[in-house]
Every structure is written in structure tokens, then in C-alpha cells.
Amino acid sequence: MRDFLPPGWGVQGERGIAFVITGPSGAGKSSVINELLRRDPRLSFSVSATTRPKRPDEVHGRDYFFVSREEFLRLREEGKLLEWTEYQGHLYGTPREEVERKLSGGRDLVLNVEVRGALAIARAGIAHPVVLIFLVPPSWEELVRRIRARGTESPEALAERLRIAREEVREIPRFHYLVVNAVLEEAVEEILCIVRAERRRLVRWSG
């Protein structure tokens, strides 16, 4: 490929790319990301830290680093978080060292963060491409159905999630891509197309 490019030019795929996937609660982010990682071995998952309680099907170090509020605040004060945000009283953050180490090693990363966290990563100025993908269900009614189907939300918690979701979708114009998750396989294939295209994007490294 280098034979065809002038000096100072390359493709995004020559460096690690951070694919940041976000969206409202009920968008199906975890299911989509799990399938992406299964289908593309060049993708790695960036594990976030959180103070929220672990759900029964979650594993520490795989889904999140579950830490105390005191430990989280220490990481934040020491500058060890690339971004952080508070969601429904719980803190979420992206460990800076893990992200920068993997990207510098040429690995493409998938990050599952809240909407404000995704925008913070885009502003963080890391020396690697950042691609923002906003995932939504096919309708507002489907979003409500998915959250209720979990069976873990009180009426008050459900109302709060929906309030937050209305605020989050207002940020869609600030993202690079919008993907509708109506059928899991189709949404995954759409994002894989985005990944392939971004790896081939021409960029000027210098000059």
C-alpha cells in the first residue's frame, strides 16, 4: 500500500483506532459489542471502571472494573481516567493507561461509555483516531420495552432512565455515525462496515 502513497500520507488502520459506542439505556450496546468482538479479532474491548453494583451476569475485569467510590475518586484525582461521568448516582470512567497502551500497540479498541463520556473522549486529544458511534433502538416504544424486560427497574428508576435517554438523544448530531439496532445481526454488520471504512480512511500524518 505504501508504494501508492506520497510521503506523509497513510491510512487510519496503520494506527490503533478507538471506536466509541454509546447510546441510551436499552439500545443494546453490550450485545452489539460482544458480537463485534467475536466477529473481528482485530478489535479489543476497553474495560471501564464503575462504582455501580455488579449485575448477576457481569464479571469484574471483563465487563467493568467494579471499584469503590473512594478508589474511583483517587484514580480521577491522579489523572488516571481518560474521561469520567456520573450516571444515576454512579461514577463511570475510562482508564487512560489501558487505552493508550493498546492503541499505541496498533490495537483497535471498542469502548462502551455513556454519552457524555463519549464526547469527553473525543475532546481528550489522544494521539489516535476516535470514531463516535451512537446506537439507538428502532423506536421509543422499543426502548421502554427493553428496559422493562430486564425486570430490574423500579418505576422511579425507569422514569429516570427515560428522562436521561431524552437528554442523550439530543446529542446525536455531535456523533460521526448513527446505527439503529432493530435486528442485532444487521446492526453489527453496519458497525463492521464502519470499522472497515475507517481503517481505509486516508490521512495526512505530517505536513
N, C-alpha and C positions, 0 to 999 in steps of 0.2 A: 504493500500500500504506500509506503514511504516514497517509492520510486516516482509516484504520480503527483506528489505534493511539493509545493515550493517550500523553501526554508521558513521556519517559524509557524508552519501550519500542521495540524494534526486532527485527530477525531477524539470526541469525548471519551470513547471507550479505552483510550490509552491510559486514562487515569481512573481511579475509583469514582463512581457516581453515587450520590446519596438520593435515593428515591423515597420521598417523604409522603406517606399515605395517611390521609386523615379524613374526617367526616363526622357527622353527628352519631350519637349513640343509636345503634340499630342499623347502621349502614352495612355491617358485615365485614368490617376491616380484618378481624382476626382470621376468619375463614378464607378470605381472599388472599391474605398474606401467606398463610400456611400452604395454600395451593401454589402460589408463586414460587415459594422456596422449594417445593417438591419438583416443580417442572423446570426450573432454571438453576442448575448447580453453581452458576457464577454469582448468584445472589446470596448474601448473608443477612441475617437478622440482627439489628441493633437493639439490644435489650435495654429498656428504660428502667429507671428507678421510680418507685412509688411508695407512698405511705398508706395507701388504701389496703384493706384486708385482702388476703389471698382468697380467691374463689376456689371451690372444691376441685375443679378440673385444671387449675393452674399449678405450675411448677416454678419454684424460686430459681432464678438464673436462666430459665428458658423463656417464660412469658414476661416476667418482670424481676427486677431485684427488689424484693419487699424489705423495706427498711423502716426504722422508727422515724418519727418526725425530727428528733434530735440529730440523728445521723444524716438525714436529708439536709437539714439546715447547715450542718457542718460542711458537707460537700459543696453546698451553694456558696458559703462564705469563703471557701478555699479556691473558688473558681474552677471546680472540677465538673461543673454541669454546663453543657453547651447551651441549654435552654431549660427553663422550668416554668411551670404554671400550676395554678390551683384550680381544681375542678371538683365541685360538690364537697368542699371541705378537705379534700385530699391533695397532696402535692405529687407532681409528676415531673421528671427531669431526664435529660439525655446525658449520660456520662461522656464527657468530652474525650477522654483518653482513648476509650474503645473505638469511637467513631473515627478519630483522626488516625489511629494506628491502622485500622483496616483499610481506610481509603488510601492512605499513603502506600500501603502494600498492594494497591491495584484492585482491591475487592470492591464490588458494587454492593451497597448497603440498602436494605429496606428498613425504614423507620416508621413505627406506628405511634403517632403522637396526637395530642389534642390539637385543635385548630390553631389556638394562639401559640402553641409550641412550634407548630409547623412554620408559621410566619416568623417566629423568632429565629429559627434555624436559617431561614432564608436571609435574615438580616445579620447573622453572626459573622459573616465574612470568612468562612473557612475556605481554604485554598483548593477546593474541589467543586465540581458542578453539583448543584442542588435542584432537583426536579420535584415540583409540588403537585400532588395528585389528590383531588377531592372526590371522595366516594359517597354516593347517595343511594338510597333505596328508590324504587320506581315511583313511589308516591308517599305523601304524608301519612295516609292511612296505613300503608305497609310498614312505615317506620314505627308507628304506635303499636301495631300488631306484633312486630318483632320484639319490642321491649317488653310488652305484656307477656309474651310467650316464655320469657326467661323465668317468670314466676318468682323473681327476687325483689321486685319493686313494690313498695307501699304506694298508695295513691298519691301521697305527698311527694315521694321520690320520683314517681313517674311524671307528675306535673312539673317538677324542677328540671328533669331531663328534657322535657319538651320545650320548656322556656329557653334552656341553653341551646337546644338544637335550632330554634328560630333565630337566635343571635348568630350562631355559627354559619348558617347557610347564607347570611348576608355577606360573608367574606369570600364567597365563591369567585367573584371577578378578580381576586388577587392571586389566584392559582393558575398554574400552567395548563392543567387538564382537568376535565370533569368526566367521571365514569359512573354510569348507572348500573347498580348491582341488582338487576332483576333476576337473572339466571347466573349462578356462580361461575359456571364454566365460561360463559360469554364475557363476563366482567374480567375474569383472569386473563383471557386471551386478549382483550383490549389493552390491558396494562402491559402484557408481554410485548405487544406491538409498540407501545410507548417506549419500553425498555430498549428494544432492538433499534428503534429510530434514534433515540438519544445516544446510543453507543456509536452511531454512524454520523452524528452531527459534526460538521466541520467547524473548527475553531482556530483562531489565531493565538498561539501561545505567547508570541512576543512581537514587538514592532508595530 
